[in-house]
Amino acid sequence: MAALIEPARHPDIVDLRELRADDLEPLLTEEIRTWDNTLDWDFAKSADLVRRFVDLRALSGCALMQGRQVIGYSYFVLEDHKGLIGDLYVRRQSRTPEDETRLLGAVLDEMMGTPHLARIESQLMMVDSLPARVLPGARFANSYVRDFMVADLAQADIPQGRVRYRVYVEKWAEHFQEPAAQLIASAYLGHVDSYINDQYRSTLGARRFLFNIVQYPGCGTFFRPASFAAFDPDGRLCGLCLTSMVAEYIGHITQICVGNWVRGAGVGYELLRQSLVGLREAGCRKVSLTVTNSNHDAIRLYQRTGFTTRRQFSAYVWEGF
């Protein structure tokens, strides 16, 4: 009699709160290595936070289990009426678009069942941007392609440009946070990035965004010496460029924007130039940033200073569920 061939078994989905940090250790070790190899990004501090909250049974999300082995995970956090999917990673040897989508769907099901939740955002840098992928909750979803761009600071051409609006530039200081929040809210009004991240839509949201990038390691360790603010002759903050360190000798531009009244006058380039010079003087070999692919003016500015696209990923937003 011919032997029966059992169909391949789908990995099981379990609640992250049923696991311990030790269960995730092989996966997190691989993810740290993948972030380093793919983006020159030290993911170790973020992995430490995952370990800590998993052991506290305080991290909401799901894991993919193949037998006793964790082969993937995704977690989320809730802020008022919004949910944020913080990460999704499936181990390379087990990774398929189907399993990534299944894991994402499990997390979304849990989030969409949360009372009063009106919006879900995610920017999953370790998930390939696949335009043909059918998203879970597709009828509520919008997706935006984002570019991860990198410049070699040893090769970057960053000459001083001509600023056609009189400004003075100062290194970042904590007391700039309130005018910076007001600037972000006005500069991103109607901008595609305000559809991706609704914190850009209000001064309150922008204040929280600034606090997060200065205080938390999600975008690296804030690096004040290469972060700058520009002021117009009336003393109004009219531009800013903030930086962080995402690995040893690797910088990252966490935020750059200018006021509408100085746009096109070279203020953005001057701020970027000073930040790049500051990072190079600090010993950085490379610098990265992310930008929405449809933001052609910004991409041209970055390409002028030596940035090239290394990777594309998608930002997803679900609303109206």
Buried (B, 14 or more C-beta within 10 A) or exposed (E): EEEEEEEEEEBEBBBBBEBEBEBBEEBBEBBBEBBBEEBBBBBBBBBBBBBEBBBEEEBBBBBBBBEEEBBBBBBBEBEEEBBBBBBBBBBEEBBEBEBBBBBBBBBBEBBBEEEEBEBBBBBBBBBEBBEEBEBBBEEBBEBBEBBBBBBEBEEBEBEEBEBEBEBEBEEBEEEBBBBBBBBBBBBBEEBEBBBBBBBBBBBEBBBBBBEEBBEBBBBBBBBBEBBBBBBBEEEBBBBBBBBBBBBEEBBBBBBBBBBEEBBEBBBBBBBBBBBBBBBBEBEBBBBBBBBBBEBEEBBEBBEBBBBEBBBBBBBBBBBEB
